[in-house]
Amino acid sequence: MSEMGTPLSIHIEELSGRTGSMEVAVLQLNVQERRKRAAKAAGISWGLAFVTLFFPIVHFVLVPLFLIGGFVIFYILYRRDRIYLERAYSCPKCAAPIVFLSRSEVSWPHEEICPKCRTMLRLMPISQARS
């Protein structure tokens, strides 16, 4: 997995009309990387199922929950083929630094709240912002 990723230009807009922009790196995962990532998370869930096997009473609920949860986690993570990497940007209104956290799935337009001035910010890829 290359750590640089493909740059994606993001348009930032706040409700009064002030705008800004930033670039977020997007990692495209191939099938092998997706499988490895999903298997790691499912393995953790199945490991928890094994650990909870030794706790009386609660193991009747937790073991099946973690076993089934492992398959669900594998399916969800395997379907995600890109990761948006963490990136800091500034609020267009107050210039406070905000961190766009690393995540697998983003629905555009993505909305965040500035922690300093509590303004709602709308983030959208520039290719979608112009249309």
Secondary structure as GFF3:
##gff-version 3
##sequence-region A 1 131
A	DSSP	beta_strand	6	14	.	.	.	ID=ss1
A	DSSP	beta_strand	19	28	.	.	.	ID=ss2
A	DSSP	alpha_helix	31	52	.	.	.	ID=ss3
A	DSSP	alpha_helix	59	79	.	.	.	ID=ss4
A	DSSP	beta_strand	82	84	.	.	.	ID=ss5
A	DSSP	beta_strand	87	90	.	.	.	ID=ss6
A	DSSP	beta_strand	97	100	.	.	.	ID=ss7
A	DSSP	beta_strand	110	113	.	.	.	ID=ss8
A	DSSP	beta_strand	120	125	.	.	.	ID=ss9
A	DSSP	alpha_helix	126	129	.	.	.	ID=ss10
###
